[in-house]
């Protein structure tokens, strides 16, 4: 697989994930997650970029980066909506005086017991 095709495959997977995050569907997300893993694996096996594909590769990498930023933004919004829903049911994270969400203890490893 060429570098350009591998990169386009990763970008297409990220675009699909972004589309799923607009109307979340777990089954679709899991299916695309597998495709993204396979696409990243294929991209990792690329060893060189043909000279005649470099300009197109640069453009595809920019599109891939845009797709990744979009996925991150949509994922963050989805996380905020989930947290707000949990808070409304008395199960969510706390907020500080500035209205920012505080770090949940389970995310920073505060619950881990370790012995040295």
C-alpha positions in Angstrom: 0.0 0.0 0.0 1.4 3.4 -0.9 1.9 6.1 1.7 -0.8 8.2 0.1 -3.4 5.4 0.2 -2.5 4.5 3.8 -2.8 8.2 4.9 -6.1 8.5 3.0 -7.4 5.4 4.8 -6.6 6.8 8.2 -8.2 10.1 7.3 -11.4 8.4 6.0 -11.6 6.5 9.3 -11.3 9.7 11.3 -13.9 11.3 9.1 -16.2 8.4 9.8 -15.6 8.6 13.5 -16.4 12.3 13.5 -19.7 11.6 11.6 -20.6 8.9 14.2 -19.9 11.3 17.1 -22.5 13.7 15.7 -25.2 11.0 16.3 -23.4 8.5 18.6 -23.9 4.9 17.8 -21.7 2.5 19.7 -21.9 -0.4 17.2 -20.8 1.9 14.4 -18.1 3.5 16.5 -16.6 0.1 17.4 -16.7 -1.0 13.7 -14.9 2.2 12.6 -12.4 1.9 15.5 -11.3 -1.5 14.1 -10.9 0.0 10.7 -8.9 2.9 12.2 -6.6 0.4 13.9 -6.0 -1.5 10.7 -5.4 1.8 8.8 -2.9 3.0 11.4 -1.2 -0.4 11.2 -0.9 -0.1 7.4 0.4 3.4 7.7 3.0 2.2 10.2 4.4 -0.2 7.6 5.0 2.6 5.0 8.8 3.1 4.6 9.0 5.8 2.0 6.9 8.4 0.1 7.3 8.4 -3.6 8.7 11.7 -4.9 5.7 12.2 -7.2 3.3 11.7 -4.3 4.8 14.2 -1.9 2.6 17.2 -2.6 -0.5 15.1 -2.5 0.8 13.4 0.7 1.2 16.8 2.3 -2.4 17.7 1.5 -3.7 14.4 2.7 -1.8 14.8 6.0 -3.3 18.2 6.5 -6.8 16.8 5.8 -6.0 14.0 8.3 -4.9 16.5 10.9 -8.1 18.4 10.4 -10.2 15.2 10.8 -8.3 14.4 14.0 -8.9 17.9 15.5 -12.6 17.5 14.6 -12.8 14.1 16.3 -11.1 15.6 19.4 -13.6 18.5 19.5 -16.6 16.3 19.0 -15.3 13.8 21.6 -14.8 16.6 24.1 -18.3 17.9 23.6 -19.7 14.4 23.9 -17.8 14.0 27.2 -19.1 17.3 28.5 -22.7 16.3 27.7 -22.2 12.9 29.3 -20.7 14.6 32.4 -23.6 17.1 32.6 -26.1 14.3 32.3 -24.3 12.4 35.1 -24.3 15.6 37.3 -28.0 16.1 36.7 -28.5 12.6 38.1 -26.2 13.3 41.1 -23.5 11.0 39.8 -21.1 13.3 38.0 -17.9 15.2 38.7 -17.8 18.3 40.8 -17.1 21.8 39.6 -14.8 24.4 41.2 -15.6 28.0 42.1 -14.7 29.1 38.5 -17.2 26.7 37.1 -14.5 24.4 35.7 -14.9 20.7 36.0 -12.5 19.3 38.5 -10.2 16.3 37.7 -11.9 13.1 38.6 -9.9 11.1 41.0 -10.2 7.9 39.0 -8.5 9.6 36.0 -5.4 10.6 37.9 -4.8 7.3 39.7 -5.7 8.5 43.2 -7.5 5.2 43.9 -4.5 3.1 43.2 -2.8 1.4 46.2 0.8 0.7 45.7 3.5 -0.7 47.9 7.2 -0.2 47.4 
